[in-house]
């Protein structure tokens, strides 16, 4: 029998899309007009990842209208780059957002950060997240960053395993974010780009 960590990651990590699947994908810059679709992906992914893990009050505190406003602000600002993954039919199925680090203990001239990586749940385990993350890594590397960080909830074994397979390692830095009256513990993961 699989442990909770194993069952959460058994079918999720390690898949590499075949050439036909990769050809059907297109990664491009997001447009502000796509904020609603990005918010839908963000919320669906987050709520699915944490159902049966977090209380319902926390899950329902994440809403599409709230995130649509936030994504409009993110997409209209110059601080970060957001990429979308779309299929041949122009249907957006995933996003990744990256920038220089927001962490005070890191140098933003050499440390990049992935602040968001979300896929519609029906596209999990197909290697699409891997392709999005690889694109973000390549763009950060090309921009001269020497390392990349990201934050992940401690209880999100699925994401942690995914990032570890992509050669990220927890660096021992933690923080707590309070959401709907619950403390959510986050771990920082780091990867060298040099």
Residue frames as qw, qx, qy, qz and C-alpha x, y, z in Angstrom:
[[0.000, 0.889, 0.459, 0.000, 0.00, 0.00, 0.00],
 [0.408, 0.499, -0.019, 0.764, 1.25, 3.49, -0.89],
 [0.272, -0.430, -0.432, 0.744, 1.86, 6.13, 1.78],
 [0.203, 0.870, 0.360, -0.270, -0.02, 9.43, 1.45],
 [0.067, -0.741, 0.381, 0.550, 3.10, 11.01, -0.04],
 [0.277, -0.125, 0.846, 0.439, 3.60, 8.17, -2.53],
 [0.310, 0.568, 0.760, 0.054, -0.03, 8.09, -3.61],
 [0.118, 0.883, 0.153, -0.427, -0.03, 11.85, -4.09],
 [0.038, 0.747, -0.476, -0.462, 2.92, 11.64, -6.46],
 [0.647, -0.034, 0.744, 0.163, 2.76, 8.19, -8.05],
 [0.541, 0.551, 0.572, 0.277, 1.10, 9.28, -11.27],
 [0.061, 0.973, 0.128, -0.184, 2.22, 12.91, -11.22],
 [0.162, -0.837, 0.432, 0.294, 5.96, 13.08, -11.60],
 [0.495, -0.320, 0.734, 0.338, 8.48, 11.85, -14.08],
 [0.630, 0.552, 0.541, 0.075, 6.31, 11.85, -17.21],
 [0.142, -0.430, 0.365, 0.813, 7.88, 13.40, -20.27],
 [0.648, 0.571, 0.230, -0.448, 5.54, 14.30, -23.12],
 [0.704, 0.138, 0.552, 0.425, 6.20, 12.62, -26.44],
 [0.240, -0.093, 0.352, 0.900, 7.13, 14.62, -29.56],
 [0.089, -0.518, -0.665, -0.530, 3.52, 14.78, -30.78],
 [0.364, -0.772, -0.488, 0.184, 2.31, 16.14, -27.43],
 [0.392, -0.485, 0.018, 0.781, 5.09, 18.74, -27.33],
 [0.160, 0.160, 0.518, 0.825, 4.26, 19.86, -30.89],
 [0.201, -0.670, -0.644, -0.311, 0.65, 20.40, -29.83],
 [0.418, -0.724, -0.320, 0.446, 1.81, 22.81, -27.10],
 [0.346, 0.648, 0.057, 0.676, 2.58, 26.45, -27.48],
 [0.473, -0.604, -0.341, 0.543, 4.13, 28.59, -24.73],
 [0.261, 0.587, 0.193, 0.741, 3.79, 32.32, -25.13],
 [0.068, 0.041, -0.385, 0.920, 3.52, 35.54, -23.12],
 [0.010, -0.612, -0.766, 0.195, 0.20, 36.03, -21.36],
 [0.021, 0.429, 0.245, 0.869, -2.01, 38.98, -22.23],
 [0.161, -0.019, 0.493, -0.855, -3.90, 41.12, -19.74],
 [0.641, 0.001, -0.226, -0.734, -7.18, 40.20, -21.45],
 [0.699, 0.010, -0.711, -0.079, -6.54, 36.57, -20.35],
 [0.109, -0.362, 0.628, -0.680, -6.65, 37.39, -16.62],
 [0.772, -0.127, 0.169, -0.599, -10.01, 35.65, -16.15],
 [0.917, 0.187, -0.340, -0.088, -8.85, 32.38, -17.75],
 [0.412, 0.409, -0.650, 0.491, -5.59, 32.49, -15.78],
 [0.378, -0.323, 0.488, -0.717, -7.57, 33.03, -12.57],
 [0.901, -0.017, -0.046, -0.432, -9.80, 30.05, -13.42],
 [0.788, 0.285, -0.514, 0.184, -6.74, 27.84, -13.89],
 [0.104, 0.437, -0.602, 0.660, -5.14, 29.16, -10.70],
 [0.579, -0.253, 0.366, -0.683, -8.23, 28.55, -8.55],
 [0.938, 0.074, -0.178, -0.288, -9.11, 25.14, -10.06],
 [0.662, 0.356, -0.582, 0.311, -5.55, 23.91, -9.61],
 [0.035, -0.399, 0.588, -0.702, -5.22, 25.23, -6.05],
 [0.699, -0.191, 0.253, -0.641, -8.58, 23.91, -4.87],
 [0.935, 0.140, -0.287, -0.154, -8.01, 20.48, -6.44],
 [0.509, 0.417, -0.630, 0.414, -4.49, 20.16, -5.05],
 [0.011, -0.250, 0.648, -0.720, -5.67, 20.86, -1.51],
 [0.748, -0.258, -0.152, -0.592, -9.11, 19.25, -1.35],
 [0.923, -0.259, -0.283, -0.002, -9.13, 16.70, 1.47],
 [0.637, 0.094, -0.349, 0.681, -5.99, 18.38, 2.87],
 [0.053, 0.082, -0.239, 0.966, -7.12, 21.88, 3.84],
 [0.195, 0.469, 0.699, -0.503, -10.41, 22.87, 5.48],
 [0.295, 0.656, 0.623, 0.309, -13.27, 23.89, 3.19],
 [0.101, -0.942, -0.180, 0.266, -13.09, 27.44, 4.59],
 [0.336, -0.573, 0.440, 0.604, -9.57, 27.81, 3.20],
 [0.397, 0.187, 0.752, 0.492, -10.47, 26.28, -0.17],
 [0.162, 0.785, 0.570, 0.179, -13.47, 28.56, -0.68],
 [0.228, -0.836, -0.033, 0.499, -11.48, 31.62, 0.36],
 [0.262, -0.284, 0.581, 0.716, -9.74, 31.40, -3.02],
 [0.512, 0.636, 0.505, -0.280, -12.08, 32.80, -5.69],
 [0.564, 0.391, 0.451, 0.570, -11.91, 33.47, -9.41],
 [0.089, 0.933, 0.215, 0.274, -13.13, 37.12, -9.16],
 [0.488, -0.829, 0.182, 0.202, -10.51, 37.89, -6.49],
 [0.662, -0.258, 0.490, 0.505, -7.72, 36.29, -8.52],
 [0.489, 0.662, 0.407, 0.396, -8.89, 37.82, -11.78],
 [0.082, -0.994, 0.003, -0.073, -8.27, 41.26, -10.21],
 [0.584, -0.646, 0.400, 0.285, -4.86, 40.15, -8.93],
 [0.698, 0.120, 0.531, 0.465, -3.88, 38.65, -12.29],
 [0.333, 0.870, 0.248, 0.265, -4.91, 41.85, -14.11],
 [0.269, -0.935, 0.223, 0.059, -2.55, 43.76, -11.81],
 [0.700, -0.352, 0.521, 0.340, 0.24, 41.20, -12.30],
 [0.647, 0.392, 0.512, 0.407, -0.15, 41.19, -16.08],
 [0.215, 0.935, 0.164, 0.229, -0.27, 44.99, -16.36],
 [0.408, -0.852, 0.288, 0.155, 2.86, 45.49, -14.24],
 [0.576, 0.674, -0.461, 0.040, 6.41, 45.16, -15.54],
 [0.434, -0.630, 0.599, -0.235, 7.66, 43.32, -12.47],
 [0.590, -0.142, 0.795, 0.000, 7.14, 39.74, -13.68],
 [0.358, 0.269, -0.664, -0.599, 6.73, 37.65, -16.80],
 [0.669, 0.089, 0.624, -0.393, 3.75, 35.33, -17.12],
 [0.197, 0.243, -0.800, -0.512, 3.68, 32.63, -19.75],
 [0.781, 0.098, 0.311, -0.533, 0.69, 30.57, -20.81],
 [0.192, -0.140, 0.933, 0.269, 0.63, 27.06, -22.18],
 [0.654, 0.345, 0.133, -0.661, -1.96, 26.57, -24.84],
 [0.645, 0.125, 0.739, 0.150, -3.00, 23.70, -27.04],
 [0.260, 0.131, 0.618, 0.730, -3.40, 23.84, -30.82],
 [0.058, -0.699, -0.643, -0.307, -6.97, 25.10, -30.36],
 [0.073, 0.537, -0.149, 0.827, -5.69, 28.17, -28.43],
 [0.701, -0.618, -0.277, -0.224, -7.13, 26.74, -25.21],
 [0.055, 0.647, -0.580, 0.492, -4.97, 27.89, -22.27],
 [0.859, -0.272, -0.426, -0.077, -4.31, 24.96, -19.92],
 [0.748, -0.418, -0.223, 0.464, -1.47, 26.24, -17.72],
 [0.119, 0.942, -0.091, 0.302, 0.60, 29.21, -16.61],
 [0.739, -0.258, -0.218, 0.583, 3.95, 30.04, -15.07],
 [0.018, 0.970, 0.016, 0.243, 4.98, 33.42, -13.70],
 [0.789, -0.190, -0.126, 0.571, 8.55, 34.42, -12.90],
 [0.044, 0.964, -0.040, 0.259, 10.52, 37.50, -11.90],
 [0.310, 0.456, -0.608, 0.571, 13.48, 38.59, -9.87],
 [0.439, -0.297, -0.785, 0.321, 13.22, 37.40, -6.27],
 [0.331, -0.755, -0.160, -0.543, 10.92, 39.12, -3.78],
 [0.807, -0.457, -0.291, 0.235, 12.86, 37.65, -0.83],
 [0.142, -0.971, 0.170, -0.095, 14.79, 40.18, 1.25],
 [0.645, -0.565, 0.480, 0.186, 17.64, 37.75, 1.96],
 [0.732, 0.214, 0.502, 0.408, 18.40, 37.17, -1.74],
 [0.119, -0.449, 0.281, 0.840, 20.00, 39.43, -4.33],
 [0.617, 0.591, 0.407, -0.324, 17.36, 40.28, -6.98],
 [0.321, 0.748, -0.432, -0.388, 20.05, 40.86, -9.61],
 [0.193, 0.385, -0.892, -0.141, 21.11, 37.19, -9.54],
 [0.179, 0.140, 0.935, -0.272, 18.13, 35.34, -8.00],
 [0.411, -0.120, -0.465, -0.775, 14.99, 34.69, -9.99],
 [0.337, 0.062, 0.769, -0.540, 11.73, 33.40, -8.58],
 [0.271, -0.274, -0.773, -0.504, 8.85, 31.35, -9.91],
 [0.268, -0.051, 0.446, -0.852, 5.82, 32.81, -8.16],
 [0.738, 0.210, 0.321, -0.556, 3.15, 30.70, -9.85],
 [0.173, 0.217, -0.879, -0.387, 2.90, 27.42, -11.73],
 [0.566, 0.193, 0.583, -0.549, -0.62, 26.16, -12.32],
 [0.168, 0.043, -0.820, -0.545, -2.26, 23.71, -14.71],
 [0.744, -0.127, -0.094, -0.649, -5.86, 22.70, -15.12],
 [0.601, -0.351, 0.681, -0.229, -6.11, 19.50, -13.07],
 [0.909, 0.298, 0.262, -0.128, -7.06, 17.32, -16.05],
 [0.617, 0.713, -0.295, 0.158, -3.64, 18.15, -17.54],
 [0.431, -0.700, 0.553, -0.137, -1.64, 17.11, -14.47],
 [0.745, -0.215, 0.628, 0.063, 0.78, 14.22, -14.89],
 [0.766, 0.582, 0.260, 0.083, 1.25, 14.78, -18.63],
 [0.681, -0.046, 0.140, 0.717, 4.58, 16.63, -18.48],
 [0.187, 0.809, 0.286, 0.479, 3.08, 20.04, -19.26],
 [0.443, -0.895, 0.011, 0.046, 4.12, 21.56, -15.92],
 [0.748, -0.289, 0.303, 0.514, 7.63, 20.34, -16.61],
 [0.493, 0.477, 0.369, 0.627, 7.63, 22.11, -19.98],
 [0.103, -0.933, -0.178, -0.296, 6.38, 25.36, -18.44],
 [0.608, -0.752, 0.139, 0.213, 8.98, 25.25, -15.67],
 [0.730, -0.011, 0.343, 0.592, 11.77, 24.46, -18.16],
 [0.308, 0.720, 0.295, 0.548, 10.75, 27.49, -20.22],
 [0.326, -0.936, -0.028, -0.128, 10.82, 29.73, -17.14],
 [0.754, -0.475, 0.239, 0.386, 14.23, 28.33, -16.16],
 [0.636, 0.292, 0.343, 0.626, 15.62, 28.98, -19.65],
 [0.096, 0.862, 0.210, 0.452, 14.30, 32.56, -19.66],
 [0.514, -0.853, 0.080, 0.039, 15.74, 33.28, -16.22],
 [0.782, -0.229, 0.306, 0.492, 19.08, 31.73, -17.20],
 [0.494, 0.528, 0.332, 0.605, 19.20, 33.76, -20.44],
 [0.120, -0.927, -0.130, -0.331, 18.45, 36.90, -18.42],
 [0.324, 0.584, -0.513, 0.540, 21.59, 36.32, -16.34],
 [0.686, -0.559, 0.212, -0.414, 20.11, 34.93, -13.13],
 [0.212, 0.467, -0.843, 0.160, 22.37, 32.50, -11.26],
 [0.005, -0.126, -0.948, 0.292, 19.73, 30.77, -9.15],
 [0.442, -0.325, -0.408, -0.730, 16.01, 30.35, -8.97],
 [0.079, 0.038, 0.816, -0.571, 13.75, 30.00, -5.97],
 [0.478, -0.343, -0.486, -0.646, 10.10, 29.24, -5.37],
 [0.324, -0.196, 0.641, -0.668, 7.80, 28.73, -2.40],
 [0.556, -0.134, -0.734, -0.366, 5.66, 25.64, -1.86],
 [0.680, -0.495, 0.149, -0.521, 3.28, 24.65, 0.91],
 [0.176, -0.440, 0.860, -0.190, 4.90, 22.13, 3.23],
 [0.636, 0.110, 0.686, -0.336, 1.87, 19.82, 2.97],
 [0.701, 0.600, -0.079, -0.377, 1.90, 19.82, -0.84],
 [0.658, -0.312, 0.647, 0.228, 3.82, 16.57, -1.38],
 [0.710, 0.547, 0.415, 0.156, 2.80, 16.44, -5.01],
 [0.290, 0.943, -0.095, 0.131, 4.41, 19.78, -5.83],
 [0.406, -0.762, 0.501, 0.058, 7.42, 19.15, -3.60],
 [0.773, -0.041, 0.595, 0.217, 8.15, 15.86, -5.35],
 [0.598, 0.741, 0.247, 0.178, 7.73, 17.52, -8.74],
 [0.069, 0.960, -0.256, 0.088, 10.21, 20.28, -7.88],
 [0.591, -0.551, 0.580, 0.105, 12.69, 17.82, -6.36],
 [0.789, 0.242, 0.511, 0.239, 12.61, 15.82, -9.60],
 [0.443, 0.848, 0.098, 0.274, 13.38, 19.07, -11.41],
 [0.674, 0.159, -0.296, 0.658, 16.55, 19.39, -9.23],
 [0.226, -0.722, 0.110, -0.644, 15.20, 21.92, -6.74],
 [0.558, -0.151, -0.703, 0.415, 16.13, 21.48, -3.09],
 [0.409, -0.865, -0.274, -0.098, 14.55, 22.91, 0.04],
 [0.438, 0.531, -0.339, 0.641, 17.02, 25.48, 1.38],
 [0.432, -0.268, -0.659, 0.554, 15.75, 25.50, 4.97],
 [0.095, -0.011, 0.112, -0.989, 13.96, 28.85, 4.73],
 [0.081, -0.507, -0.858, -0.030, 10.33, 28.84, 5.87],
 [0.165, -0.084, 0.101, -0.978, 7.47, 31.28, 6.26],
 [0.107, 0.435, 0.860, -0.245, 3.88, 31.17, 7.41],
 [0.194, -0.156, -0.325, -0.912, 0.97, 32.64, 5.49],
 [0.251, 0.274, 0.744, -0.556, -2.35, 32.98, 7.27],
 [0.294, -0.058, -0.573, -0.763, -5.41, 32.23, 5.13],
 [0.646, -0.375, -0.410, -0.524, -9.00, 31.99, 6.36],
 [0.635, -0.630, 0.259, -0.364, -7.77, 31.65, 9.95],
 [0.979, -0.084, 0.108, 0.154, -5.35, 28.80, 9.17],
 [0.202, -0.780, 0.505, 0.309, -1.54, 29.00, 9.25],
 [0.904, 0.425, 0.020, 0.040, -0.08, 27.66, 6.00],
 [0.541, -0.631, 0.425, 0.358, 3.58, 26.71, 6.30],
 [0.698, 0.709, -0.094, -0.029, 5.70, 27.32, 3.23],
 [0.746, -0.352, 0.345, 0.447, 9.15, 26.04, 2.29],
 [0.313, 0.831, -0.290, -0.358, 11.55, 27.77, -0.07],
 [0.888, 0.104, 0.358, 0.268, 13.10, 25.63, -2.77],
 [0.003, 0.841, -0.356, -0.407, 16.22, 26.64, -4.69],
 [0.880, 0.269, 0.298, 0.255, 17.96, 25.59, -7.90],
 [0.303, -0.584, 0.358, 0.662, 21.30, 26.77, -9.27],
 [0.669, 0.709, 0.164, -0.151, 21.20, 27.96, -12.87],
 [0.050, 0.824, -0.527, -0.200, 24.97, 28.21, -13.29]]
